[in-house]
Amino acid sequence: EHVVRGHDEL
Amino acid sequence: MNLFRILGDLSHLVSIFILLQKMRSTRSCAGISLRTQILYLMVYCTRYLDIFWTFNASLYNSSMKLVFILSTAYTIYLMRTVYKTALDPQIDTFATYYLVGGAGLLAVLFPYKYTVYEVLWSFSIWLESVAILPQLFMLQRTGEAETITTHYLFALGAYRALYIPNWLYRWFLEGHFDPIATVAGIIQTLLYSDFFYIYYTKVLKGKKFELP
């Protein structure tokens, strides 16, 4: 499962 | 936050200042693709929607997002008013419709979640990866570019290129992996590879940017 903890990059 | 990411973001910020400086110093937007700028404005408006509800994320992110949206809108405003005499619709002709359509299709096929925000986020990532094409196409048609314009393009391309080691870093050290951003970011950097090569072999050696 991929881990994406919100989009915290620009 | 790691060094690659900060350098990437700074490079992005620098690229915008170089673009504004290019227009101010030459009093012209010649060589700049209005289509690419409009695509970037679409990218920022669809990706940074969250500035309205994620104040808590970080002041850094929120202020950068605002700067990217406002400065790109300002650039487009300048290109369409003060510097419009230098716009050349005969050269800036790339079929942007396909880029928006393709990004939209990928966004609908591969979002992380089927919510409006997530689909728009995915759309912005795919659109960003190809938004530079009208500009590169224009460069290819004219066959040369002012040195300051090449600095702008280099800084803009370096931003996503620097995100690649950032993603590797985050994958190994934080267990964070964002496949959509990573794949799109690699495609985006590959699109710049010809430009990077000529920038390195000509502009950095003091020569004019001219296509062979």
Backbone of each chain as ProteinMPNN parsed JSONL, in Angstrom:
{"seq_chain_A": "EHVVRGHDEL", "coords_chain_A": {"N_chain_A": [[0.843, -1.199, 0.0], [0.59, 2.139, -0.919], [1.961, 5.053, 0.601], [0.543, 8.002, 1.337], [0.608, 10.81, 2.946], [-1.298, 13.08, 2.927], [-1.012, 16.004, 0.829], [1.806, 17.367, 1.017], [3.694, 18.68, -0.391], [5.037, 21.08, -2.784]], "CA_chain_A": [[0.0, 0.0, 0.0], [1.403, 3.354, -0.952], [1.722, 5.931, 1.737], [0.472, 9.418, 1.01], [0.054, 11.5, 4.124], [-1.648, 14.437, 2.499], [-0.099, 16.549, -0.177], [2.563, 18.378, 1.754], [4.745, 19.257, -1.247], [4.527, 22.154, -3.64]], "C_chain_A": [[0.879, 1.249, 0.0], [1.015, 4.275, 0.202], [1.685, 7.378, 1.273], [-0.188, 10.117, 2.182], [-0.282, 12.935, 3.73], [-0.647, 14.947, 1.494], [0.665, 17.694, 0.457], [3.695, 18.962, 0.924], [4.148, 20.306, -2.162], [4.471, 21.75, -5.109]], "O_chain_A": [[1.789, 1.388, 0.817], [-0.114, 4.257, 0.693], [2.71, 7.918, 0.856], [-1.4, 10.021, 2.379], [0.381, 13.88, 4.157], [0.435, 14.383, 1.331], [0.224, 18.843, 0.434], [4.56, 19.658, 1.455], [2.93, 20.416, -2.303], [4.064, 22.548, -5.953]]}, "seq_chain_B": "MNLFRILGDLSHLVSIFILLQKMRSTRSCAGISLRTQILYLMVYCTRYLDIFWTFNASLYNSSMKLVFILSTAYTIYLMRTVYKTALDPQIDTFATYYLVGGAGLLAVLFPYKYTVYEVLWSFSIWLESVAILPQLFMLQRTGEAETITTHYLFALGAYRALYIPNWLYRWFLEGHFDPIATVAGIIQTLLYSDFFYIYYTKVLKGKKFELP", "coords_chain_B": {"N_chain_B": [[10.944, 17.958, 5.645], [13.602, 18.394, 3.44], [16.931, 19.026, 2.174], [16.983, 18.846, -0.686], [14.377, 19.353, -1.414], [13.936, 21.944, -0.441], [15.825, 23.333, -1.972], [14.746, 22.811, -4.475], [12.241, 24.136, -4.321], [13.156, 26.742, -3.918], [14.487, 27.147, -6.298], [12.339, 27.147, -8.013], [11.036, 29.459, -7.169], [13.025, 31.336, -7.763], [13.038, 31.08, -10.535], [10.685, 32.345, -11.274], [11.179, 34.973, -10.497], [13.294, 35.522, -12.249], [11.963, 35.414, -14.675], [10.188, 37.599, -14.472], [12.079, 39.602, -14.247], [13.35, 39.348, -16.693], [11.352, 40.283, -18.419], [11.108, 42.888, -17.49], [13.727, 43.95, -17.872], [14.213, 43.648, -20.629], [12.045, 44.885, -21.573], [10.023, 43.426, -22.748], [8.113, 40.522, -23.723], [9.04, 38.745, -25.471], [9.71, 35.548, -26.831], [8.668, 34.164, -24.719], [6.252, 31.792, -23.848], [2.881, 32.364, -23.859], [0.921, 30.494, -23.634], [2.06, 28.407, -22.138], [2.364, 29.774, -19.697], [-0.311, 30.216, -19.02], [-1.15, 27.585, -18.705], [0.384, 26.897, -16.454], [-0.816, 28.579, -14.579], [-3.293, 27.358, -14.412], [-2.442, 24.93, -13.336], [-1.493, 25.719, -10.777], [-3.796, 26.859, -9.652], [-5.518, 24.661, -9.521], [-4.12, 22.81, -7.975], [-3.477, 24.108, -5.597], [-5.776, 24.658, -4.253], [-6.241, 23.982, -1.659], [-5.283, 25.964, 0.009], [-7.273, 27.317, 1.187], [-8.247, 25.8, 3.259], [-6.203, 24.502, 4.615], [-4.614, 25.957, 6.572], [-3.167, 25.285, 8.69], [-1.145, 23.59, 7.85], [1.549, 24.514, 6.964], [3.209, 27.603, 7.33], [5.105, 28.165, 5.512], [4.467, 26.495, 3.224], [1.867, 27.515, 2.595], [2.416, 30.229, 2.056], [4.186, 30.047, -0.1], [2.523, 28.846, -2.0], [0.614, 30.87, -2.413], [2.311, 32.824, -3.494], [3.115, 31.583, -5.9], [0.686, 31.34, -7.302], [-0.188, 34.053, -7.456], [2.031, 35.383, -8.659], [2.213, 34.14, -11.139], [-0.243, 34.783, -12.238], [0.104, 37.522, -12.36], [2.249, 37.669, -14.171], [0.95, 36.761, -16.503], [-0.934, 38.756, -16.762], [0.795, 40.959, -17.259], [1.887, 40.112, -19.702], [-0.32, 40.211, -21.333], [-1.057, 42.82, -21.353], [0.863, 45.222, -20.76], [3.135, 44.243, -22.192], [2.141, 43.259, -24.565], [2.606, 43.706, -27.273], [4.755, 42.2, -28.034], [3.864, 39.648, -28.129], [3.488, 36.703, -29.974], [1.303, 35.102, -31.686], [1.601, 33.522, -33.877], [3.782, 31.956, -33.522], [3.53, 30.815, -31.049], [1.941, 28.208, -30.845], [1.272, 25.701, -29.934], [-0.758, 22.794, -29.477], [-2.519, 23.087, -26.928], [-4.862, 22.117, -25.96], [-4.857, 19.333, -26.122], [-3.06, 18.683, -24.144], [-4.336, 19.521, -21.807], [-6.606, 17.909, -21.986], [-5.463, 15.326, -21.939], [-4.219, 15.328, -19.409], [-6.48, 15.618, -17.865], [-7.787, 13.214, -18.392], [-5.974, 11.297, -17.343], [-6.108, 12.123, -14.702], [-8.698, 11.463, -13.997], [-8.6, 8.753, -14.323], [-6.513, 7.872, -12.591], [-6.701, 8.895, -9.699], [-5.86, 9.447, -6.205], [-8.011, 9.295, -4.562], [-11.535, 9.335, -5.144], [-12.425, 12.194, -4.978], [-13.372, 15.622, -5.387], [-11.256, 17.374, -4.838], [-8.996, 15.627, -4.809], [-8.99, 14.591, -7.427], [-8.625, 16.92, -8.895], [-6.157, 17.616, -7.885], [-4.527, 15.527, -8.844], [-4.892, 16.008, -11.578], [-3.56, 18.477, -11.76], [-0.945, 17.733, -11.259], [-0.303, 16.032, -13.431], [-0.774, 17.819, -15.52], [1.135, 19.757, -14.983], [3.42, 18.357, -15.586], [3.591, 18.417, -18.336], [3.251, 21.04, -19.042], [5.271, 22.705, -19.908], [5.683, 22.18, -22.537], [4.473, 23.832, -24.712], [6.168, 26.065, -24.475], [8.728, 24.95, -24.946], [8.342, 24.051, -27.505], [7.968, 26.43, -28.851], [10.481, 27.493, -28.55], [11.889, 25.727, -30.103], [10.878, 26.352, -32.585], [11.761, 28.989, -32.993], [14.433, 28.612, -32.679], [16.439, 29.798, -31.209], [17.367, 31.53, -28.164], [17.077, 34.186, -25.776], [19.637, 34.75, -23.384], [18.811, 35.221, -20.733], [16.261, 34.171, -20.748], [16.841, 31.49, -21.027], [18.008, 31.006, -18.557], [15.811, 31.292, -16.945], [14.249, 29.073, -17.828], [15.958, 27.004, -17.126], [16.03, 27.199, -14.306], [13.37, 26.709, -13.739], [13.065, 24.087, -14.697], [14.908, 22.792, -13.078], [13.695, 22.784, -10.641], [11.718, 20.652, -10.56], [13.403, 18.576, -11.16], [15.062, 18.546, -8.933], [13.27, 17.676, -7.086], [13.215, 14.967, -7.463], [15.485, 13.554, -6.194], [14.584, 14.305, -3.664], [12.202, 12.835, -3.405], [13.227, 10.258, -3.448], [14.763, 10.323, -1.124], [12.723, 10.718, 0.787], [11.305, 8.388, 0.447], [13.107, 6.363, 1.234], [13.928, 7.247, 3.796], [11.673, 8.175, 5.151], [9.616, 6.538, 4.564], [7.728, 7.479, 2.888], [5.884, 7.581, -0.033], [4.929, 8.803, -3.125], [3.423, 7.908, -5.765], [2.13, 9.09, -8.047], [3.012, 11.798, -8.203], [5.736, 11.272, -8.405], [6.135, 9.723, -10.789], [5.081, 11.518, -12.697], [6.785, 13.66, -12.238], [9.233, 12.66, -13.04], [8.759, 12.286, -15.769], [8.357, 14.959, -16.475], [10.915, 16.019, -15.972], [12.408, 14.586, -17.827], [11.418, 15.676, -20.189], [12.721, 18.051, -20.236], [15.309, 17.336, -20.794], [16.788, 17.599, -23.254], [16.901, 20.364, -23.448], [18.349, 20.967, -21.067], [20.773, 19.818, -21.728], [21.69, 21.385, -23.911], [21.756, 23.839, -22.637], [23.76, 23.375, -20.786], [25.977, 22.76, -22.446], [26.227, 25.029, -24.041], [25.152, 27.656, -23.013], [26.21, 27.802, -20.378], [28.826, 27.881, -21.022], [29.206, 30.329, -21.941], [28.213, 30.827, -24.44], [25.762, 31.693, -26.988], [22.355, 30.62, -26.755], [21.556, 28.381, -29.069], [19.832, 26.336, -31.321], [20.989, 23.309, -32.779]], "CA_chain_B": [[11.625, 18.893, 4.74], [15.026, 18.096, 3.264], [17.672, 20.002, 1.378], [16.603, 18.798, -2.106], [13.077, 19.975, -1.576], [14.092, 23.392, -0.264], [16.516, 23.843, -3.163], [13.773, 22.744, -5.572], [11.278, 25.229, -4.163], [13.85, 28.014, -4.132], [14.741, 27.221, -7.725], [11.048, 27.515, -8.597], [10.843, 30.861, -6.825], [14.016, 32.096, -8.534], [12.645, 31.081, -11.952], [9.638, 33.352, -11.449], [11.834, 36.286, -10.454], [14.063, 35.703, -13.493], [11.012, 35.701, -15.756], [9.734, 38.984, -14.321], [13.246, 40.431, -14.516], [13.552, 39.296, -18.153], [10.379, 41.167, -19.062], [11.416, 44.256, -17.112], [14.979, 44.448, -18.44], [14.156, 43.751, -22.093], [10.762, 45.537, -21.855], [9.363, 42.595, -23.748], [7.915, 39.128, -23.327], [9.408, 37.945, -26.648], [10.332, 34.273, -26.511], [7.952, 33.5, -23.627], [4.981, 31.245, -24.31], [1.706, 32.706, -23.042], [0.189, 29.239, -23.398], [2.678, 27.725, -20.994], [2.044, 30.521, -18.472], [-1.716, 29.962, -18.686], [-1.214, 26.216, -18.173], [0.898, 26.93, -15.083], [-1.829, 29.178, -13.696], [-4.281, 26.296, -14.184], [-1.802, 23.968, -12.434], [-1.447, 26.22, -9.399], [-5.15, 27.059, -9.128], [-6.166, 23.385, -9.209], [-3.393, 22.082, -6.935], [-3.352, 24.825, -4.334], [-7.105, 24.91, -3.713], [-6.279, 23.717, -0.22], [-4.865, 27.086, 0.868], [-8.428, 27.831, 1.911], [-8.598, 25.039, 4.465], [-5.071, 23.924, 5.351], [-3.761, 27.012, 7.121], [-2.327, 24.695, 9.724], [-0.074, 22.751, 7.298], [2.736, 25.284, 7.319], [3.217, 28.96, 6.797], [5.986, 28.054, 4.346], [3.69, 25.998, 2.083], [0.784, 28.423, 2.236], [2.9, 31.456, 1.429], [4.719, 29.698, -1.422], [1.377, 28.618, -2.887], [0.08, 32.18, -2.78], [3.283, 33.485, -4.366], [3.081, 30.957, -7.23], [-0.564, 31.703, -7.98], [-0.241, 35.493, -7.739], [3.075, 35.824, -9.587], [1.897, 33.653, -12.49], [-1.355, 35.615, -12.713], [0.703, 38.822, -12.667], [3.005, 37.487, -15.415], [-0.008, 36.691, -17.612], [-1.474, 40.114, -16.876], [1.8, 41.788, -17.947], [2.023, 39.661, -21.089], [-1.508, 40.556, -22.109], [-1.301, 44.268, -21.361], [2.052, 46.056, -20.968], [4.088, 43.705, -23.173], [1.409, 42.445, -25.537], [3.081, 43.888, -28.652], [5.758, 41.176, -28.351], [3.233, 38.329, -28.228], [3.417, 36.245, -31.355], [0.444, 33.915, -31.755], [2.013, 32.7, -35.026], [4.834, 31.041, -33.072], [3.036, 30.116, -29.851], [0.757, 27.542, -31.426], [1.149, 24.307, -29.501], [-2.147, 22.406, -29.217], [-2.632, 22.886, -25.475], [-6.096, 21.383, -25.708], [-4.535, 17.915, -25.913], [-2.372, 18.556, -22.857], [-5.357, 19.624, -20.76], [-7.431, 16.717, -22.126], [-4.686, 14.159, -21.484], [-4.063, 15.431, -17.954], [-7.809, 15.362, -17.303], [-8.061, 11.783, -18.501], [-5.142, 10.615, -16.355], [-6.589, 12.488, -13.366], [-9.923, 10.71, -13.727], [-8.241, 7.332, -14.25], [-5.65, 7.548, -11.449], [-6.564, 9.771, -8.524], [-5.723, 8.633, -4.988], [-9.385, 9.103, -4.081], [-12.483, 10.022, -6.009], [-13.038, 13.409, -4.441], [-13.073, 16.726, -6.305], [-9.919, 17.88, -4.535], [-7.964, 14.675, -5.208], [-8.951, 14.504, -8.892], [-7.998, 18.163, -9.36], [-4.735, 17.545, -7.51], [-3.9, 14.633, -9.818], [-4.908, 16.757, -12.84], [-2.525, 19.514, -11.718], [0.366, 17.078, -11.323], [-0.086, 15.596, -14.819], [-0.699, 18.995, -16.387], [2.424, 20.406, -14.769], [4.496, 17.59, -16.214], [3.676, 18.741, -19.769], [2.934, 22.463, -19.253], [6.394, 23.401, -20.519], [5.777, 21.837, -23.968], [4.305, 24.974, -25.632], [7.367, 26.895, -24.396], [9.838, 24.266, -25.621], [7.96, 24.012, -28.916], [8.229, 27.781, -29.341], [11.94, 27.597, -28.586], [12.338, 24.937, -31.243], [10.514, 27.064, -33.811], [12.614, 30.16, -33.194], [15.787, 28.082, -32.814], [17.395, 30.455, -30.319], [16.71, 32.18, -27.036], [17.892, 35.128, -25.011], [20.287, 34.056, -22.277], [18.017, 35.318, -19.498], [15.147, 33.233, -20.898], [17.348, 30.134, -20.764], [18.185, 30.888, -17.105], [14.453, 31.056, -16.427], [13.861, 27.693, -18.117], [16.802, 26.103, -16.347], [15.587, 27.222, -12.908], [12.057, 26.061, -13.699], [13.273, 22.636, -14.87], [15.674, 22.287, -11.942], [12.743, 22.613, -9.527], [11.186, 19.283, -10.512], [14.542, 17.65, -11.154], [15.526, 18.457, -7.54], [12.279, 16.928, -6.315], [13.429, 13.521, -7.619], [16.212, 13.078, -5.019], [13.722, 14.5, -2.485], [11.283, 11.687, -3.31], [14.03, 9.09, -3.054], [15.087, 10.554, 0.287], [11.527, 10.505, 1.606], [10.93, 6.988, 0.317], [14.003, 5.55, 2.057], [14.062, 7.671, 5.193], [10.413, 8.457, 5.852], [8.603, 5.588, 4.127], [6.7, 8.233, 2.163], [6.02, 7.423, -1.476], [3.808, 9.4, -3.838], [3.702, 7.449, -7.129], [1.657, 9.99, -9.117], [3.953, 12.921, -8.308], [7.06, 10.793, -8.81], [6.135, 9.371, -12.218], [4.897, 12.753, -13.465], [7.984, 14.48, -12.068], [10.3, 12.089, -13.878], [8.406, 12.633, -17.157], [8.609, 16.4, -16.61], [12.362, 16.25, -16.04], [12.879, 14.038, -19.109], [11.07, 16.614, -21.261], [13.724, 19.113, -20.204], [16.676, 16.83, -20.919], [17.451, 18.228, -24.403], [17.177, 21.751, -23.071], [19.434, 20.949, -20.081], [22.016, 19.476, -22.43], [22.153, 22.556, -24.678], [22.073, 24.875, -21.643], [25.052, 23.018, -20.206], [27.078, 22.803, -23.414], [26.375, 26.352, -24.666], [24.953, 28.854, -22.185], [27.153, 27.819, -19.259], [30.156, 28.154, -21.547], [29.223, 31.708, -22.425], [27.738, 30.979, -25.824], [24.337, 31.956, -27.142], [21.54, 29.412, -26.875], [21.076, 28.178, -30.439], [19.622, 24.919, -31.587], [21.811, 22.847, -33.902]], "C_chain_B": [[13.107, 18.532, 4.64], [15.636, 19.097, 2.282], [17.226, 20.049, -0.09], [15.3, 19.554, -2.344], [13.175, 21.504, -1.429], [14.779, 24.0, -1.488], [15.578, 23.857, -4.367], [12.8, 23.906, -5.509], [11.936, 26.583, -4.419], [14.119, 28.235, -5.616], [13.473, 27.676, -8.466], [10.778, 29.014, -8.389], [11.772, 31.746, -7.66], [13.582, 32.194, -9.999], [11.61, 32.173, -12.211], [10.235, 34.765, -11.425], [12.631, 36.549, -11.727], [13.124, 36.076, -14.64], [10.53, 37.159, -15.682], [10.865, 39.96, -14.652], [13.54, 40.487, -16.021], [12.604, 40.29, -18.846], [10.699, 42.627, -18.755], [12.657, 44.763, -17.848], [14.927, 44.569, -19.957], [12.899, 44.507, -22.542], [9.967, 44.752, -22.891], [9.155, 41.188, -23.206], [8.249, 38.221, -24.519], [10.089, 36.662, -26.21], [9.649, 33.521, -25.382], [6.591, 33.038, -24.142], [3.852, 31.605, -23.351], [0.934, 31.434, -22.696], [0.742, 28.485, -22.207], [2.325, 28.444, -19.689], [0.601, 30.276, -18.036], [-1.875, 28.545, -18.122], [-0.7, 26.176, -16.734], [-0.111, 27.543, -14.121], [-2.923, 28.15, -13.392], [-3.73, 25.277, -13.183], [-1.89, 24.46, -10.988], [-2.843, 26.377, -8.815], [-5.812, 25.734, -8.765], [-5.434, 22.646, -8.084], [-3.457, 22.771, -5.583], [-4.69, 25.303, -3.783], [-7.112, 24.837, -2.197], [-5.77, 24.876, 0.641], [-6.049, 27.614, 1.677], [-8.785, 27.036, 3.156], [-7.404, 24.415, 5.196], [-4.096, 25.01, 5.817], [-2.748, 26.403, 8.08], [-1.135, 23.926, 9.165], [1.292, 23.392, 7.568], [2.67, 26.64, 6.655], [4.036, 28.976, 5.506], [5.177, 27.63, 3.118], [2.639, 27.006, 1.632], [1.31, 29.679, 1.55], [3.49, 31.181, 0.052], [3.576, 29.524, -2.422], [0.796, 29.949, -3.366], [1.011, 32.891, -3.761], [3.21, 32.906, -5.78], [1.821, 31.35, -7.993], [-0.52, 33.179, -8.41], [0.806, 35.92, -8.773], [2.792, 35.336, -11.008], [0.742, 34.459, -13.078], [-0.815, 36.984, -13.143], [1.494, 38.761, -13.982], [2.065, 37.497, -16.623], [-0.621, 38.072, -17.861], [-0.494, 41.013, -17.645], [1.897, 41.421, -19.422], [0.839, 40.112, -21.944], [-1.79, 42.048, -22.146], [-0.024, 45.019, -21.746], [2.93, 45.558, -22.127], [3.412, 42.984, -24.331], [1.911, 42.598, -26.973], [4.082, 42.799, -29.047], [5.145, 39.775, -28.453], [3.146, 37.928, -29.693], [2.611, 34.953, -31.461], [0.801, 32.999, -32.927], [3.057, 31.658, -34.613], [4.356, 30.193, -31.897], [1.752, 29.366, -30.21], [0.534, 26.124, -30.94], [-0.301, 23.979, -29.101], [-2.34, 22.05, -27.741], [-3.876, 22.098, -25.084], [-5.803, 19.914, -25.393], [-3.859, 17.698, -24.56], [-3.391, 18.574, -21.717], [-6.235, 18.362, -20.78], [-6.73, 15.474, -21.591], [-4.518, 14.155, -19.978], [-5.39, 15.136, -17.265], [-8.134, 13.884, -17.306], [-7.265, 11.002, -17.452], [-5.635, 10.886, -14.927], [-7.821, 11.676, -12.99], [-9.606, 9.217, -13.578], [-7.453, 6.988, -12.985], [-5.605, 8.614, -10.352], [-6.321, 8.871, -7.302], [-7.086, 8.34, -4.383], [-10.308, 9.809, -5.056], [-13.195, 11.143, -5.259], [-12.622, 14.527, -5.397], [-11.635, 17.2, -6.095], [-8.827, 16.935, -5.044], [-7.855, 14.544, -6.726], [-8.287, 15.765, -9.459], [-6.504, 18.174, -9.036], [-3.975, 16.696, -8.533], [-3.808, 15.311, -11.194], [-3.758, 17.766, -12.862], [-1.128, 18.905, -11.847], [0.675, 16.647, -12.764], [0.061, 16.794, -15.754], [0.649, 19.694, -16.219], [3.534, 19.68, -15.534], [4.664, 17.928, -17.701], [3.473, 20.228, -20.08], [4.049, 23.22, -19.97], [6.45, 23.156, -22.041], [5.517, 23.004, -24.926], [5.542, 25.872, -25.657], [8.542, 26.249, -25.145], [9.605, 24.203, -27.129], [8.268, 25.358, -29.576], [9.734, 28.004, -29.515], [12.488, 26.88, -29.818], [12.034, 25.654, -32.559], [11.406, 28.262, -34.064], [14.078, 29.757, -33.289], [16.827, 28.741, -31.934], [16.631, 31.126, -29.189], [17.669, 33.15, -26.384], [18.455, 34.367, -23.812], [19.433, 34.078, -21.014], [16.809, 34.369, -19.544], [15.613, 31.803, -20.613], [17.611, 29.937, -19.269], [16.836, 30.599, -16.443], [14.063, 29.587, -16.613], [14.688, 26.699, -17.309], [16.311, 26.032, -14.902], [14.243, 26.509, -12.76], [12.199, 24.536, -13.813], [13.981, 22.03, -13.677], [14.768, 22.017, -10.748], [12.226, 21.158, -9.464], [12.309, 18.249, -10.499], [15.04, 17.463, -9.717], [14.527, 17.726, -6.649], [12.527, 15.422, -6.415], [14.299, 12.963, -6.479], [15.423, 13.277, -3.722], [12.78, 13.312, -2.3], [12.02, 10.427, -2.899], [14.351, 9.169, -1.559], [13.884, 10.204, 1.169], [11.083, 9.046, 1.583], [11.786, 6.136, 1.269], [13.981, 5.939, 3.527], [12.748, 7.896, 5.929], [9.327, 7.454, 5.49], [7.467, 6.269, 3.364], [6.909, 8.029, 0.665], [4.758, 7.908, -2.162], [3.981, 9.062, -5.324], [3.267, 8.41, -8.232], [2.659, 11.137, -9.31], [5.306, 12.451, -8.842], [7.12, 10.476, -10.303], [6.016, 10.636, -13.07], [6.146, 13.631, -13.395], [9.148, 13.978, -12.912], [10.03, 12.417, -15.355], [8.747, 14.102, -17.425], [10.102, 16.685, -16.782], [12.934, 15.723, -17.361], [12.583, 14.994, -20.266], [12.091, 17.748, -21.363], [15.105, 18.646, -20.638], [17.45, 17.435, -22.096], [17.861, 19.658, -24.066], [18.357, 21.819, -22.104], [20.777, 20.721, -20.768], [22.573, 20.704, -23.173], [22.536, 23.695, -23.737], [23.47, 24.626, -21.079], [26.2, 23.206, -21.2], [27.267, 24.193, -24.051], [26.317, 27.498, -23.674], [25.972, 28.93, -21.044], [28.58, 28.05, -19.726], [30.21, 29.501, -22.244], [28.748, 31.894, -23.851], [26.243, 31.264, -25.848], [23.59, 30.635, -27.262], [21.004, 29.326, -28.296], [20.92, 26.695, -30.67], [20.455, 24.515, -32.796], [20.967, 22.662, -35.167]], "O_chain_B": [[13.782, 18.384, 5.659], [14.938, 19.896, 1.657], [17.1, 21.125, -0.675], [15.144, 20.283, -3.324], [12.571, 22.252, -2.198], [14.369, 25.051, -1.98], [15.603, 24.784, -5.176], [12.557, 24.581, -6.509], [11.349, 27.459, -5.054], [13.998, 29.348, -6.127], [13.529, 28.47, -9.405], [10.355, 29.724, -9.301], [11.354, 32.774, -8.193], [13.731, 33.24, -10.631], [11.653, 32.846, -13.241], [9.856, 35.631, -12.214], [12.644, 37.672, -12.23], [13.439, 36.934, -15.465], [10.472, 37.857, -16.695], [10.638, 41.008, -15.257], [13.927, 41.528, -16.552], [13.009, 41.034, -19.739], [10.585, 43.495, -19.62], [12.652, 45.87, -18.387], [15.524, 45.485, -20.523], [12.705, 44.743, -23.734], [9.331, 45.318, -23.779], [9.906, 40.716, -22.352], [7.804, 37.075, -24.576], [10.944, 36.676, -25.325], [9.995, 32.373, -25.104], [5.87, 33.798, -24.789], [3.86, 31.209, -22.185], [0.367, 31.312, -21.61], [-0.008, 27.984, -21.369], [2.02, 27.797, -18.688], [0.316, 30.143, -16.846], [-2.636, 28.328, -17.179], [-1.282, 25.498, -15.887], [-0.25, 27.089, -12.985], [-3.419, 28.073, -12.268], [-4.449, 24.815, -12.297], [-2.305, 23.724, -10.093], [-3.071, 26.076, -7.643], [-6.585, 25.675, -7.809], [-6.069, 21.926, -7.314], [-3.487, 22.111, -4.544], [-4.75, 26.219, -2.962], [-7.88, 25.53, -1.53], [-5.815, 24.794, 1.869], [-5.873, 28.267, 2.705], [-9.529, 27.515, 4.012], [-7.571, 23.857, 6.281], [-2.909, 24.978, 5.494], [-1.643, 26.914, 8.264], [-0.199, 23.63, 9.908], [2.094, 22.849, 8.328], [2.137, 26.791, 5.555], [3.719, 29.685, 4.551], [5.192, 28.315, 2.095], [2.529, 27.317, 0.446], [0.723, 30.146, 0.574], [3.32, 31.983, -0.866], [3.657, 29.999, -3.554], [0.523, 30.136, -4.552], [0.557, 33.486, -4.738], [3.239, 33.656, -6.755], [1.878, 31.656, -9.184], [-0.779, 33.51, -9.568], [0.511, 36.721, -9.66], [3.094, 36.036, -11.975], [0.743, 34.781, -14.266], [-1.231, 37.532, -14.164], [1.422, 39.677, -14.801], [2.337, 38.149, -17.631], [-0.8, 38.497, -19.002], [-0.89, 41.734, -18.561], [1.978, 42.295, -20.286], [0.988, 40.362, -23.14], [-2.664, 42.497, -22.887], [0.155, 45.405, -22.901], [3.407, 46.351, -22.938], [4.048, 42.179, -25.01], [1.673, 41.723, -27.806], [4.249, 42.502, -30.23], [5.833, 38.824, -28.822], [2.772, 38.734, -30.545], [3.156, 33.855, -31.344], [0.367, 31.848, -32.978], [3.204, 30.619, -35.258], [4.718, 29.024, -31.761], [0.643, 29.817, -29.925], [-0.312, 25.413, -31.482], [-0.977, 24.789, -28.466], [-2.328, 20.88, -27.359], [-3.932, 21.49, -24.014], [-6.423, 19.325, -24.507], [-4.055, 16.67, -23.912], [-3.327, 17.764, -20.793], [-6.566, 17.814, -19.729], [-7.33, 14.668, -20.88], [-4.654, 13.114, -19.335], [-5.427, 14.489, -16.218], [-8.689, 13.359, -16.342], [-7.815, 10.147, -16.757], [-5.59, 10.011, -14.062], [-7.984, 11.255, -11.845], [-10.256, 8.509, -12.809], [-7.685, 5.946, -12.372], [-4.541, 9.183, -10.107], [-6.555, 7.664, -7.368], [-7.301, 7.292, -3.775], [-9.909, 10.768, -5.717], [-14.383, 11.059, -4.949], [-11.64, 14.394, -6.127], [-10.892, 17.402, -7.055], [-7.847, 17.382, -5.64], [-6.754, 14.4, -7.257], [-7.486, 15.685, -10.39], [-5.693, 18.676, -9.814], [-2.919, 17.094, -9.024], [-2.794, 15.208, -11.884], [-3.062, 17.893, -13.869], [-0.241, 19.491, -12.468], [1.78, 16.871, -13.258], [0.899, 16.796, -16.657], [1.234, 20.167, -17.193], [4.459, 20.302, -16.056], [5.745, 17.75, -18.261], [3.517, 20.632, -21.242], [3.799, 24.263, -20.573], [7.181, 23.848, -22.75], [6.275, 23.164, -25.882], [5.927, 26.38, -26.71], [9.259, 26.923, -25.885], [10.542, 24.291, -27.922], [8.76, 25.418, -30.703], [10.187, 28.612, -30.484], [13.413, 27.353, -30.479], [12.807, 25.585, -33.514], [11.775, 28.535, -35.206], [14.88, 30.463, -33.901], [17.978, 28.305, -31.905], [15.41, 31.272, -29.246], [18.888, 32.979, -26.422], [17.818, 33.451, -23.293], [19.34, 33.075, -20.306], [16.39, 33.833, -18.518], [14.877, 31.005, -20.032], [17.459, 28.827, -18.76], [16.729, 29.789, -15.522], [13.605, 28.937, -15.674], [14.175, 25.673, -16.862], [16.189, 24.945, -14.337], [14.01, 25.798, -11.782], [11.524, 23.791, -13.101], [13.702, 20.894, -13.295], [15.04, 21.129, -9.94], [12.301, 20.52, -8.414], [12.178, 17.181, -9.9], [15.398, 16.353, -9.325], [14.888, 17.218, -5.587], [12.093, 14.673, -5.54], [13.898, 11.987, -5.845], [15.578, 12.499, -2.781], [12.58, 12.838, -1.182], [11.519, 9.626, -2.11], [14.218, 8.184, -0.833], [14.013, 9.49, 2.163], [10.555, 8.531, 2.569], [11.265, 5.302, 2.009], [14.012, 5.076, 4.405], [12.691, 7.825, 7.157], [8.229, 7.508, 6.046], [6.383, 5.706, 3.213], [8.0, 8.28, 0.153], [3.653, 7.482, -1.827], [4.603, 9.824, -6.064], [3.955, 8.537, -9.245], [3.097, 11.412, -10.427], [5.944, 13.146, -9.633], [8.04, 10.904, -10.999], [6.752, 10.811, -14.041], [6.518, 14.269, -14.379], [9.944, 14.762, -13.429], [10.944, 12.778, -16.097], [9.338, 14.444, -18.449], [10.5, 17.487, -17.627], [13.83, 16.333, -17.943], [13.374, 15.117, -21.201], [12.296, 18.325, -22.431], [15.994, 19.475, -20.835], [18.632, 17.75, -21.961], [18.976, 20.1, -24.345], [19.265, 22.629, -22.29], [21.781, 21.349, -20.431], [23.76, 21.019, -23.077], [23.497, 24.423, -23.983], [24.26, 25.556, -20.917], [27.255, 23.736, -20.853], [28.352, 24.498, -24.547], [27.291, 28.23, -23.5], [26.529, 29.994, -20.774], [29.451, 28.379, -18.921], [31.118, 29.784, -23.025], [28.861, 32.984, -24.413], [25.551, 31.095, -24.844], [24.113, 29.657, -27.798], [20.118, 30.086, -28.687], [21.765, 25.896, -30.267], [20.608, 25.297, -33.735], [21.496, 22.277, -36.211]]}, "name": "protein", "num_of_chains": 2, "seq": "EHVVRGHDELMNLFRILGDLSHLVSIFILLQKMRSTRSCAGISLRTQILYLMVYCTRYLDIFWTFNASLYNSSMKLVFILSTAYTIYLMRTVYKTALDPQIDTFATYYLVGGAGLLAVLFPYKYTVYEVLWSFSIWLESVAILPQLFMLQRTGEAETITTHYLFALGAYRALYIPNWLYRWFLEGHFDPIATVAGIIQTLLYSDFFYIYYTKVLKGKKFELP"}
